Amino acid sequence: MVRGHDDAHVGADPVSGRVGPSFEDWYRREYRSIVRSLVLITGDADVAVESASEACARALENWDRVSMMTSPSGWTYTVGLNVARRALRRAKLEALLWRRPAVAPPLSEPAPELWAAVRRLPRQQRVAVVLHYVADMAQKDVASVMGVAEGTVAATLHAARKRLVDALGQTVETKETGSE
């Protein structure tokens, strides 16, 4: 028997008997659409191509499972979007860090008791304090780095300052209003 082109590229689920497309056929049909969609969503062709390629590579790795899904393309779009989001977040953070001039850290802590108290803060408060006061980032930039809303950063900094006042028994100076 001579197998036809379609027979060579279609697999069947051994349990349900459901027939799914071959990866090659699916890829030829869907890849450009995934890239096009990611370009429109991200606004960055390079990120879109890289994300679509990574998503398709993951689909290929898991094709036995993915091909049997109701929507292999939907799964791949989701993976592509997640990869793109991570790439854009990383690029945003790198751009933020690269635009700041490098400053050598001081050789000794100017207020050791303050920094000891900062080290005892809960992780999220400690990160917010260091990024805002040491790295001199605006609250919106701290929010971006931490992956939270700007209001969350304001509340976190407020709670951290209160803890520091309680720990140190004195007032903790803040930056001018509006720049926090």
N, C-alpha and C positions, 0 to 999 in steps of 0.2 A: 504494500500500500504506500502511496506517495502522500506525504503529509502536505497540506496546504500551508500557505504563509501564516494564516490565522491560527492554525492548530499548533504551530511551533511556538507561538508567543502567548498563549493563553494557559493559565494554570487553574486548577480547580481546588477548592477547599476540600481536604480529605474527609471532613466531618459532614458538612452541609452539601457538598457537591457543587456549591456555587462557583461559577466560573468568573474569574477576574481578568482584567487586561494584563498584558505583559508590561513590565516596567518600561521597556523601550517605547512601546506604542503610547503609553500614558505620558511619558516624558516628552516625546515629540509633540504631543497634542497640548500639554499644559504648561511647559516651561516658560514660553514667551509671555503667556497670560499672567503667570505668577510674577515674573520680572516687571512687566508693565504695571501691574497693580502696586507692587512694592515701590516702584519709582514714583507713582502718584501719591502714595501714602507718605513716603519718607522725604521726597524731594531730592534724593541723592541717588543718581544712577549707579555709582560704584557700590554703595551700601546695598542697593536693591539686587544687583547681580550677585554679589557675594552672599547675601542672605538667601536668595532663591537657590543658588548653587548648594549652599550648606543644607537647606531644607530638602532639596532633592536627593542629596547624598544620604541624608538620614532616612528618607523614604526608601531608597534603594537598600540600605542596610536592613530595614525592617519590612521589606516588600511582601513577604509572606503574610504578615499581619495587616499591613497598611492596605494592600490590594483588596482585602476582604471587608474593609470598612465601608460604610454607606457612602462616604465621600472621601476617597484618598486625597483629592485635591484640597478639600477643606482642612484636613489634617496638615497637609503640607503648607498651605497658606498660614495656618496658625504657627507652625514651626518657623516659617520665614519671617513672620511679623515679630515673633519673640527674638529671633536672632538679630533682626534689624534694630529693634528697641535697645537691645544690649549694646550693639555697635554704636548707635547714636549717643547713648548715655556715656559710654566710654570716651567717645570723641569729644563730647561736651566737657567732660571732666578734664581730659588732656588739654583741651584748648584753654580752659580756665587756669589750670596749673602752669601751662607754658607762658601765659601772658603776665604772670607775676614775676617780678625780678627775684632772683635767688639771693637770699640773705643768710649769711652764716648764723647759726643759732648761738646765743650767748653761751659762754663757757660755764657760767654758774647761774643757777636760778636766782632771780632778783628777790623773790619772796618765798623761801623754801616752805614755810608753813602754809601759804596759799596753795602752792602746787601739790603739797601733800594732801590737802583737802580736796583739790580738784581730782587727784587720782582716786580718791575714795567715792567720788560721785558715781551714780549708776552710769553704765556705758553710754547710753544715748545723751545724757546730760553732759558727760565728759567730752564726747565727740563734738557736740554743739558748742561748748565753751571753747575748746581748742580751735575749732575752725573759725569761730567768730572773733575771738579775742587774740589768739596767737597768729592764725593765718590771715587775720584781718579781712575775712569774707563778709559780705553783706548777707542778711538773713535769706534773701532769695537764692544766693549761691550756696549757702549752707543747706537749704532745703533741697536743692538740686543734688548735691553730693550725698545727702542722707536719704534721698528718695522719699521725702515727706513734704507736706504742705508748708508754706511759709508761716502760717499761723501756728502750726505745730512747733516750729523752731522757736517762735516768740514765746510760746508757753513753756517750752523746754528750758530756754534760757532764763525765764523768770523763776521757774522752779529751782534751777541750778543756783541762781544768785541767792535765793532764800535759804537753800541748804548751806551755802558757803557762809552766809551771815550767821546762821545758827551755829555752824561749826567753829567759826572764827570769833564770834561775839562782837562783830563790828560791821559797819556798812561796807558793801562792796561797790566800788565805782562802776558806772555803766558808761557806754558811749553816748554821745549826744542823742537826743530824741530824734527819731526818724532814720537814723543810720543803723539801728540795731537789726 
